[in-house]
Amino acid sequence: MAVSHASGDRVISTAHSRTSRMTAGRATLALFAALAAWLVPGVGHLLLGRWGRALVFFCAVSGLVVSGYLLRGNVFPPHSGDPFGTLGFLADAGTGVFYYFSRFFESAGPDVSRAAGDYGTRFIAAAGVVNLLAVLDTIEISTGRRN
């Protein structure tokens, strides 16, 4: 019994092309939302309509960063001679636009000779890690892996 699958193949082909277009659209949205979420904490969730998460991530990251700057924590430069300095830079750069605001807040420079300055350094790094987790959450939501 021979059965022709010509019309069935066309339906599968059409469904596959529609799915691939939808996947490409989601990938573009995920990339744009992730970049926005990294630059300004919470904006990725805001673009996805997650107002509550956007506010929580913005307040958490900005609160940690501003506290770290006020405690005169160290902001690591992009080029460092040791691996720990590079890791510190990556954590600090995770704060997005706040990394570039550090020069305005730290006009006197860091003061890690006191415990408060050391805590400030940790607050800034923690803010970067929290923001990178927010970026990952934005990617998961925009690709449809999570609600």
Secondary structure, DSSP 8 states (H G I E B T S, - for coil): -----HHHHHHHHHHHHHHHHHHHHHHHHHHHHHHHHHHSTTHHHHHTT-HHHHHHHHHHHHHHHHHHHHTT-----SS-SSHHHHHHHHHHHTTTHHHHHHHHH-TT---TTSHHHHHHHHHHHHHHHHHHHHHHHHHHHHTTS--
